[in-house]
Amino acid sequence: MLESLFILFCLFSSGFCIESNNITASLVIKDPDTIVSSGNIYRLGFFSPANTTNRYLGIWNYVSAMSIIWVANRDNPLKDSSGIVTISEDGDIVLINGKKEIFWSSNATSSPMNTSARLLDNGNLVLQDISNGRTIWESFGHPTDAFIPKLKLNDNPGTGERVLLTSWRSPQDPDFGSFTAGLQALNIPQIFIWNGSHPHWRSGPWNGQSLNGVTDMYAIYLDGYSVTKQDDGTVSFMQDYYGKILMKIILKSNGSFVQTMWNVRRRVWDVTWIAPIDVCDVYEKCGPFGNCNLRNSPMCSCLKGYEPKNKEEWDKGNWSGGCVRKTLLQCDRNNNSTDKNKAEVFWKITNVKVPDFMDVSTGIEAVECEGLCLRNCSCIAYSHDHGIGCMFWNRSLIDVRQFPIGGLVLHVRVAYSELDNQKDIRVIVIVPVTIGLVIVFIGIFFTWRWMAKRKGTKRKGRILTNEVGKSYISDSSGVVLRDDIDEPSLDELPLFSFQMLETATFQFDVTNLLGKGGFGPVYKGKLASGKEIAVKRLSTASGQGLQEFMNEVVLISKLQHRNLVRLLGCCVEKGEKMLIYEYMQNRSLDVSLFDRSQNILDWRQRFNIIEGIGRGLLYLHRDSRLRIIHRDLKPSNILLDEDWCPKISDFGMARIFGGNQNQADTGRVVGTYGYMAPEYAMGGRFSEKSDVFSFGVLVLEIVSGRKNTSFYNDELSLGLLGYSWKLWNEYNTVVYYEK
């Protein structure tokens, strides 16, 4: 059946599919014929870019003819459709025209006479010796602009040999463009994009799991990136993507990396990552000793202890000249200086893509880095990464930028006077401000006492402590407020006015009601800009309160992941407490699973949803800066976007764990029965295992199409978990129930 479908597809497509993935001296490809890899993943044949009749030999994904990943004759196009691909007499792959003129050849050295070419399922075209199967030449050794799984970007610092990507000259012309990309393995591996010979973008150093300057890279077991070193000194960077989803990273003609994944349902390539992600990502945007931060205005500033090299140009927005040191370091002073006994200090800057040109000392603890840098007069900064060790900088600090989250901590060496002056200024400012605040608070205190006596409404507060040791203040109303100045405040989120949200939801009309939860109702809204939003409104009858509201603001504002719902802002006006989220077109998972009026999810969608929830949980438990236990994982708290991508929501019950904390106890068990782990429901003990238990129940519901509670009061009466266990013991599988 599959073979028949394949043949029909070939007949109705442009050209004919040869029933082989090989090219031999006797089996040639003539334009417009193609060959397809054995797993029907990649195709080799002829194509013409948009707005041109030139013909090129290329490889593309089987699902999409315009997803070209390799071009043979990119700088020597055929002018007609007479192209032929065959094996030459000396064993090379050659592209010739009708006049037998060679337009491209593999030019394999020492090719045996008896060879054949094969297109593999990973997109690699290999030339092999038929007698022993040895690979003589491969297209992966000569890539064009596409980085795909299994393709290696190589660099040998000793010999200078590299495998690089090269952009197209334009979207219509696959000829060699001005941008190249590849691995630089000097000192520590990094990925670069070069514009000619000048760096255009830098990934930051590889720490064994991820690249420091790529905040969307999670971990080696999720994204599959790896760096290996061979005996001859060649270092390779490769992605062995763990999933079966088609993906590719293309070096565009404008110098940007664009990663896309094939959307099976919509049959389009979805963009999942871009680099450079913003102007601060462009190499050396703020010059030497400059720091780029998009949250600042202007975005460029000098590092502590430095000032603009050209103040006039800097003020005009030309930051390329960078900064220079304001005060000499002790090492640079005259030995007779009276200041020589005053030690230098380090200024700390967080969430940084560390500078270029670092020296590395592996196997050293973080506490040792500062002493090593201080003892070396040429050391001007240091940083530490557990996967790398100590990094030191002895020259200019080039290409420094700050992220909202992620990155590393950079310690910049400054003269002692830089902090002394700062301390003097602080004393001058802090003393009068403190005295003034004391006077104001005394006045407020006595005013409050006077008003309290008049109204006769004295209220006694008490201090509570939550499971992880945070302090709260509670009054008689039962509302719980955080008393922790280190936690983010509402000011860090965009604030929406009540009138704006009222207009967006048509006065919270019932026709815009998406659903109700323990927090309160959720409404669909549309801003004046046309952006659709979901407004979560705290109900006065809700069992949840300000504690859960603040908890969700604190957590979601600090978390960023493709499988977590995105918080756009909040509203705290007119006694209202509302959270504004991105709108999810396919609503929550429980609707798609259990609503009989909805379409049944196919198996691919169910698999992708399970996979996405797992990735989100892994991020919460392992890869985020905060270690989060969700505590209320269930279908109604999984939202689905237009592409059916799952996003975990509702963090009102979530808790933060300390770095060495594995378990906590609570006297207040929250969540939904049926999804709670037994030790949590009965003993109040929760940990990562609690979420894993809930995830297991969720997986069974997704696979079976039945609610966990749907077995109650019927003939089975075991519950979904009990019924699944019964089937397991009977060597059966969970039954998929049609609606």
ZAMARGU-4260 file (C-alpha; in steps of 0.2 Angstrom, whole numbers, plus 5000, padded with zeros to 4 digits):
<rodrens>
0) 5000/5000/5000 | 5014/5012/5005 | 5024/5008/4989 | 5008/5012/4979 | 5006/5028/4987
5) 5024/5033/4984 | 5023/5029/4966 | 5007/5039/4964 | 5015/5054/4972 | 5030/5052/4961
10) 5019/5052/4945 | 5009/5068/4950 | 5024/5078/4956 | 5036/5087/4944 | 5047/5074/4936
15) 5049/5056/4941 | 5055/5047/4957 | 5068/5034/4953 | 5065/5019/4964 | 5082/5020/4971
20) 5092/5031/4983 | 5108/5027/4973 | 5117/5035/4958 | 5128/5024/4948 | 5137/5024/4931
25) 5122/5015/4923 | 5108/5024/4934 | 5108/5042/4931 | 5097/5057/4935 | 5090/5068/4921
30) 5081/5084/4925 | 5068/5084/4931 | 5070/5067/4939 | 5074/5064/4957 | 5079/5051/4969
35) 5073/5049/4987 | 5081/5043/5003 | 5076/5026/5009 | 5065/5033/5023 | 5057/5046/5011
40) 5064/5060/5021 | 5076/5069/5008 | 5075/5071/4990 | 5089/5075/4977 | 5085/5083/4961
45) 5085/5099/4951 | 5076/5115/4956 | 5075/5134/4951 | 5074/5147/4964 | 5060/5160/4963
50) 5060/5172/4949 | 5074/5163/4939 | 5075/5149/4926 | 5092/5144/4931 | 5094/5126/4936
55) 5103/5119/4951 | 5106/5102/4958 | 5101/5101/4976 | 5094/5092/4991 | 5078/5096/5000
60) 5066/5089/5013 | 5054/5077/5005 | 5039/5086/5013 | 5043/5104/5005 | 5051/5107/4989
65) 5057/5125/4994 | 5067/5118/5010 | 5084/5117/5001 | 5097/5111/5012 | 5112/5109/5000
70) 5116/5115/4982 | 5130/5107/4971 | 5133/5120/4957 | 5128/5135/4967 | 5141/5146/4958
75) 5138/5138/4941 | 5120/5136/4936 | 5113/5127/4921 | 5104/5138/4909 | 5092/5125/4903
80) 5084/5108/4909 | 5097/5097/4901 | 5106/5093/4917 | 5112/5075/4920 | 5120/5068/4936
85) 5130/5052/4935 | 5146/5044/4940 | 5161/5048/4929 | 5174/5036/4923 | 5186/5041/4937
90) 5173/5038/4950 | 5167/5056/4954 | 5149/5062/4955 | 5147/5074/4941 | 5134/5086/4934
95) 5134/5089/4915 | 5123/5097/4903 | 5117/5090/4886 | 5134/5095/4878 | 5143/5084/4891
100) 5151/5100/4899 | 5155/5098/4917 | 5146/5110/4928 | 5150/5103/4945 | 5160/5088/4951
105) 5164/5080/4969 | 5182/5080/4965 | 5185/5066/4977 | 5204/5062/4979 | 5210/5045/4975
110) 5193/5039/4970 | 5192/5020/4965 | 5184/5016/4948 | 5169/5007/4955 | 5159/5019/4965
115) 5141/5024/4968 | 5132/5039/4976 | 5119/5037/4989 | 5107/5049/4997 | 5105/5045/5016
120) 5090/5048/5027 | 5100/5062/5037 | 5101/5072/5021 | 5120/5067/5017 | 5125/5063/4999
125) 5139/5051/5000 | 5151/5044/4987 | 5156/5026/4992 | 5167/5012/4986 | 5156/4998/4980
130) 5169/4985/4985 | 5170/4989/5003 | 5157/5003/5007 | 5170/5015/5012 | 5165/5033/5011
135) 5176/5043/4999 | 5166/5060/4999 | 5151/5067/5007 | 5140/5083/5005 | 5141/5085/5024
140) 5159/5090/5022 | 5154/5103/5009 | 5138/5111/5016 | 5130/5126/5009 | 5119/5137/5021
145) 5110/5123/5031 | 5114/5116/5048 | 5104/5100/5050 | 5105/5085/5063 | 5121/5074/5061
150) 5130/5088/5051 | 5146/5093/5059 | 5154/5110/5060 | 5173/5106/5061 | 5188/5117/5066
155) 5206/5111/5068 | 5216/5125/5076 | 5232/5117/5072 | 5229/5114/5053 | 5216/5128/5050
160) 5205/5116/5042 | 5186/5120/5044 | 5169/5115/5039 | 5158/5131/5037 | 5141/5136/5031
165) 5140/5150/5018 | 5124/5160/5015 | 5116/5162/4998 | 5120/5178/4989 | 5101/5182/4990
170) 5085/5173/4992 | 5084/5170/4973 | 5103/5166/4971 | 5112/5152/4979 | 5129/5158/4974
175) 5141/5161/4989 | 5136/5176/5000 | 5146/5187/5011 | 5141/5178/5028 | 5149/5162/5034
180) 5146/5152/5050 | 5155/5139/5060 | 5164/5133/5075 | 5179/5142/5083 | 5188/5130/5094
185) 5202/5141/5100 | 5203/5140/5119 | 5185/5136/5121 | 5172/5131/5107 | 5160/5145/5101
190) 5149/5147/5086 | 5152/5162/5075 | 5144/5171/5061 | 5156/5181/5051 | 5153/5195/5038
195) 5168/5193/5027 | 5182/5191/5040 | 5173/5202/5054 | 5163/5193/5067 | 5144/5197/5066
200) 5137/5186/5080 | 5144/5175/5093 | 5136/5161/5103 | 5146/5163/5119 | 5157/5148/5126
205) 5151/5130/5126 | 5150/5123/5144 | 5146/5105/5139 | 5128/5107/5139 | 5123/5123/5131
210) 5130/5139/5123 | 5132/5154/5136 | 5125/5167/5124 | 5110/5157/5117 | 5096/5158/5131
215) 5084/5147/5121 | 5096/5132/5122 | 5091/5121/5136 | 5101/5106/5139 | 5110/5092/5129
220) 5097/5080/5133 | 5084/5091/5125 | 5092/5100/5111 | 5105/5086/5107 | 5120/5098/5104
225) 5137/5091/5107 | 5155/5095/5105 | 5168/5082/5102 | 5187/5082/5099 | 5196/5069/5088
230) 5214/5063/5090 | 5220/5074/5076 | 5214/5090/5085 | 5198/5092/5075 | 5184/5099/5086
235) 5166/5096/5080 | 5149/5104/5084 | 5134/5093/5080 | 5116/5092/5084 | 5108/5074/5086
240) 5090/5080/5088 | 5081/5068/5100 | 5065/5068/5091 | 5058/5063/5074 | 5053/5081/5069
245) 5061/5088/5054 | 5071/5104/5059 | 5085/5114/5051 | 5095/5130/5054 | 5098/5141/5039
250) 5111/5155/5038 | 5101/5168/5029 | 5108/5180/5016 | 5106/5194/5029 | 5118/5185/5041
255) 5105/5178/5053 | 5102/5161/5059 | 5084/5155/5058 | 5079/5138/5065 | 5063/5130/5059
260) 5053/5115/5062 | 5040/5106/5051 | 5023/5108/5057 | 5014/5092/5051 | 4996/5099/5054
265) 4998/5115/5045 | 5012/5109/5033 | 5023/5124/5035 | 5040/5128/5043 | 5038/5136/5060
270) 5051/5148/5066 | 5057/5142/5083 | 5073/5152/5085 | 5083/5167/5077 | 5100/5174/5080
275) 5105/5188/5082 | 5089/5190/5092 | 5091/5209/5094 | 5103/5223/5091 | 5112/5219/5107
280) 5117/5202/5099 | 5127/5210/5085 | 5145/5207/5089 | 5154/5222/5098 | 5138/5233/5097
285) 5145/5244/5111 | 5163/5243/5107 | 5177/5238/5119 | 5173/5238/5138 | 5155/5243/5133
290) 5139/5233/5139 | 5123/5232/5129 | 5107/5230/5138 | 5090/5233/5129 | 5081/5237/5145
295) 5092/5253/5147 | 5091/5269/5138 | 5103/5271/5129 | 5106/5253/5127 | 5125/5255/5128
300) 5134/5259/5144 | 5152/5258/5150 | 5157/5245/5162 | 5161/5250/5180 | 5178/5260/5180
305) 5177/5265/5162 | 5171/5280/5152 | 5167/5283/5134 | 5183/5285/5123 | 5175/5298/5113
310) 5161/5307/5123 | 5155/5317/5108 | 5152/5302/5097 | 5145/5292/5111 | 5132/5304/5115
315) 5127/5304/5097 | 5123/5285/5098 | 5140/5280/5089 | 5146/5267/5102 | 5158/5258/5091
320) 5173/5267/5099 | 5169/5259/5116 | 5176/5264/5133 | 5193/5267/5141 | 5198/5265/5160
325) 5195/5280/5170 | 5207/5276/5184 | 5224/5266/5183 | 5224/5249/5192 | 5237/5247/5205
330) 5248/5236/5194 | 5249/5251/5182 | 5254/5264/5195 | 5271/5270/5199 | 5279/5259/5213
335) 5282/5274/5223 | 5263/5279/5224 | 5256/5281/5241 | 5241/5271/5235 | 5250/5255/5232
340) 5244/5246/5247 | 5226/5249/5243 | 5219/5233/5236 | 5209/5233/5220 | 5191/5226/5220
345) 5179/5217/5208 | 5162/5224/5202 | 5149/5211/5198 | 5137/5211/5183 | 5124/5197/5181
350) 5115/5188/5167 | 5129/5191/5155 | 5135/5184/5139 | 5154/5184/5144 | 5166/5193/5133
355) 5176/5186/5118 | 5195/5181/5119 | 5194/5172/5136 | 5208/5161/5144 | 5202/5145/5153
360) 5208/5136/5168 | 5197/5120/5170 | 5194/5110/5186 | 5194/5126/5197 | 5181/5130/5210
365) 5172/5147/5209 | 5180/5153/5225 | 5197/5152/5218 | 5195/5162/5203 | 5196/5179/5211
370) 5212/5176/5220 | 5220/5169/5203 | 5215/5185/5194 | 5221/5197/5208 | 5238/5189/5208
375) 5239/5192/5189 | 5242/5210/5185 | 5236/5208/5167 | 5219/5200/5172 | 5205/5213/5170
380) 5190/5201/5173 | 5185/5184/5177 | 5169/5173/5177 | 5165/5155/5182 | 5155/5141/5174
385) 5153/5124/5182 | 5155/5115/5165 | 5170/5126/5160 | 5179/5132/5176 | 5188/5149/5178
390) 5188/5161/5163 | 5200/5175/5163 | 5202/5190/5152 | 5219/5199/5149 | 5214/5210/5134
395) 5199/5221/5130 | 5182/5215/5135 | 5173/5213/5119 | 5155/5209/5115 | 5147/5210/5132
400) 5128/5210/5133 | 5115/5207/5147 | 5100/5196/5146 | 5084/5198/5156 | 5088/5180/5163
405) 5101/5167/5160 | 5119/5171/5156 | 5134/5171/5168 | 5141/5183/5182 | 5156/5193/5176
410) 5168/5201/5189 | 5176/5216/5182 | 5192/5222/5190 | 5191/5241/5195 | 5202/5253/5205
415) 5199/5254/5224 | 5194/5272/5222 | 5179/5268/5211 | 5170/5260/5225 | 5177/5272/5238
420) 5169/5287/5229 | 5154/5277/5227 | 5154/5274/5246 | 5156/5292/5250 | 5142/5297/5238
425) 5131/5283/5247 | 5135/5291/5264 | 5130/5308/5258 | 5114/5302/5251 | 5109/5288/5263
430) 5111/5298/5279 | 5099/5313/5276 | 5087/5301/5266 | 5087/5289/5281 | 5083/5303/5294
435) 5069/5310/5282 | 5061/5293/5281 | 5062/5290/5300 | 5053/5307/5302 | 5040/5302/5289
440) 5037/5285/5297 | 5035/5292/5314 | 5022/5304/5307 | 5013/5290/5298 | 5013/5279/5314
445) 5005/5292/5325 | 4993/5297/5311 | 4988/5279/5310 | 4986/5277/5328 | 4975/5292/5329
450) 4964/5286/5315 | 4963/5268/5322 | 4957/5275/5339 | 4944/5285/5330 | 4937/5271/5320
455) 4940/5258/5334 | 4947/5246/5321 | 4963/5240/5328 | 4969/5225/5319 | 4983/5214/5325
460) 4995/5207/5312 | 5005/5191/5314 | 5020/5184/5304 | 5018/5168/5295 | 5031/5157/5287
465) 5028/5147/5271 | 5035/5130/5266 | 5051/5137/5260 | 5055/5149/5273 | 5048/5165/5266
470) 5040/5178/5277 | 5022/5184/5275 | 5011/5197/5285 | 4993/5191/5288 | 4978/5201/5295
475) 4961/5196/5301 | 4955/5195/5283 | 4966/5181/5279 | 4974/5190/5265 | 4993/5185/5264
480) 5006/5197/5258 | 5024/5194/5254 | 5037/5203/5265 | 5052/5200/5254 | 5060/5215/5245
485) 5071/5203/5235 | 5056/5196/5225 | 5050/5204/5210 | 5036/5217/5212 | 5021/5221/5201
490) 5031/5236/5194 | 5042/5223/5184 | 5027/5219/5174 | 5017/5229/5161 | 5002/5236/5171
495) 4985/5236/5162 | 4971/5249/5167 | 4954/5242/5172 | 4946/5252/5159 | 4957/5245/5145
500) 4953/5227/5150 | 4934/5231/5152 | 4934/5238/5134 | 4944/5223/5128 | 4932/5211/5135
505) 4916/5221/5132 | 4913/5224/5150 | 4917/5206/5154 | 4903/5200/5144 | 4897/5182/5147
510) 4900/5179/5128 | 4918/5181/5131 | 4919/5169/5145 | 4932/5156/5142 | 4930/5146/5158
515) 4931/5146/5177 | 4944/5139/5189 | 4948/5140/5207 | 4955/5157/5204 | 4940/5164/5196
520) 4933/5167/5178 | 4944/5169/5162 | 4938/5180/5148 | 4944/5182/5130 | 4949/5200/5126
525) 4955/5210/5111 | 4966/5225/5114 | 4965/5241/5103 | 4981/5235/5093 | 4971/5219/5088
530) 4981/5207/5100 | 4970/5194/5108 | 4972/5191/5126 | 4965/5180/5140 | 4961/5190/5156
535) 4961/5180/5173 | 4950/5189/5185 | 4951/5185/5204 | 4934/5181/5211 | 4928/5187/5228
540) 4921/5170/5230 | 4937/5161/5226 | 4946/5150/5238 | 4962/5158/5232 | 4968/5176/5236
545) 4981/5188/5235 | 4994/5175/5240 | 4991/5165/5225 | 4990/5180/5214 | 5007/5187/5220
550) 5014/5169/5218 | 5009/5168/5200 | 5016/5185/5196 | 5032/5181/5205 | 5035/5164/5196
555) 5029/5167/5179 | 5038/5183/5177 | 5054/5174/5180 | 5051/5159/5169 | 5053/5158/5150
560) 5050/5142/5140 | 5040/5138/5125 | 5029/5126/5135 | 5025/5138/5149 | 5011/5151/5147
565) 5017/5168/5144 | 5011/5182/5156 | 5009/5198/5147 | 5005/5209/5163 | 4993/5212/5177
570) 4980/5224/5184 | 4978/5230/5202 | 4965/5243/5201 | 4948/5247/5209 | 4950/5232/5221
575) 4952/5221/5206 | 4967/5208/5204 | 4969/5202/5186 | 4982/5193/5176 | 4984/5195/5157
580) 4990/5180/5147 | 4993/5177/5129 | 4977/5170/5121 | 4977/5151/5117 | 4966/5148/5102
585) 4963/5129/5106 | 4959/5133/5125 | 4963/5120/5138 | 4967/5102/5136 | 4952/5095/5145
590) 4941/5103/5132 | 4950/5094/5118 | 4951/5078/5127 | 4934/5077/5135 | 4921/5088/5126
595) 4911/5077/5114 | 4908/5092/5103 | 4927/5094/5099 | 4937/5085/5087 | 4947/5070/5093
600) 4965/5073/5094 | 4975/5062/5083 | 4990/5052/5089 | 5003/5063/5083 | 4995/5078/5092
605) 4993/5068/5108 | 5012/5063/5107 | 5017/5081/5104 | 5006/5087/5119 | 5014/5074/5131
610) 5031/5078/5125 | 5028/5097/5127 | 5022/5095/5145 | 5037/5084/5149 | 5049/5097/5142
615) 5040/5111/5152 | 5041/5100/5168 | 5059/5097/5165 | 5062/5115/5164 | 5053/5119/5180
620) 5062/5105/5189 | 5080/5106/5182 | 5084/5119/5169 | 5076/5135/5176 | 5085/5147/5188
625) 5071/5144/5200 | 5067/5126/5205 | 5048/5125/5204 | 5035/5112/5210 | 5019/5116/5201
630) 5007/5105/5213 | 4992/5107/5202 | 4995/5099/5186 | 4979/5093/5177 | 4971/5095/5159
635) 4962/5111/5163 | 4979/5119/5167 | 4987/5114/5151 | 4983/5127/5137 | 4985/5124/5118
640) 4990/5137/5106 | 4984/5137/5088 | 4998/5124/5083 | 4992/5113/5098 | 5008/5116/5107
645) 5005/5113/5126 | 5008/5127/5139 | 5008/5124/5157 | 4998/5137/5167 | 4991/5142/5184
650) 5006/5144/5195 | 4996/5150/5210 | 4999/5134/5220 | 5017/5132/5215 | 5032/5132/5227
655) 5050/5137/5225 | 5063/5124/5231 | 5081/5128/5237 | 5096/5122/5228 | 5099/5107/5240
660) 5081/5105/5245 | 5072/5088/5239 | 5056/5088/5249 | 5045/5100/5259 | 5030/5098/5271
665) 5014/5108/5271 | 5000/5110/5283 | 4989/5116/5268 | 4986/5103/5255 | 4981/5112/5239
670) 4978/5105/5221 | 4965/5093/5214 | 4961/5076/5221 | 4964/5062/5208 | 4980/5071/5202
675) 4989/5072/5219 | 5003/5059/5224 | 4997/5049/5239 | 5011/5055/5251 | 5006/5073/5247
680) 4987/5071/5249 | 4988/5061/5265 | 5004/5068/5273 | 5007/5085/5265 | 5024/5080/5258
685) 5028/5086/5241 | 5043/5086/5229 | 5047/5084/5211 | 5039/5067/5212 | 5022/5075/5216
690) 5022/5083/5199 | 5029/5067/5191 | 5014/5058/5198 | 5002/5071/5191 | 5010/5070/5175
695) 5008/5051/5174 | 4989/5053/5177 | 4989/5066/5164 | 4998/5055/5151 | 4985/5041/5155
700) 4971/5053/5152 | 4978/5059/5135 | 4981/5041/5129 | 4965/5034/5135 | 4953/5049/5131
705) 4945/5046/5148 | 4945/5057/5164 | 4953/5050/5179 | 4936/5052/5188 | 4925/5045/5174
710) 4927/5027/5181 | 4918/5032/5198 | 4901/5025/5200 | 4901/5013/5186 | 4905/4995/5184
715) 4924/4997/5184 | 4925/5008/5200 | 4943/5006/5200 | 4948/5024/5194 | 4959/5026/5178
720) 4975/5022/5188 | 4967/5006/5195 | 4960/5001/5179 | 4977/5004/5170 | 4986/4994/5183
725) 4973/4980/5181 | 4976/4979/5162 | 4995/4980/5165 | 4994/4965/5176 | 4983/4956/5163
730) 4997/4960/5150 | 4985/4972/5141 | 4987/4990/5136 | 4976/5005/5141 | 4961/5005/5129
735) 4958/5021/5118 | 4940/5026/5120 | 4931/5034/5106 | 4920/5048/5110
</rodrens>
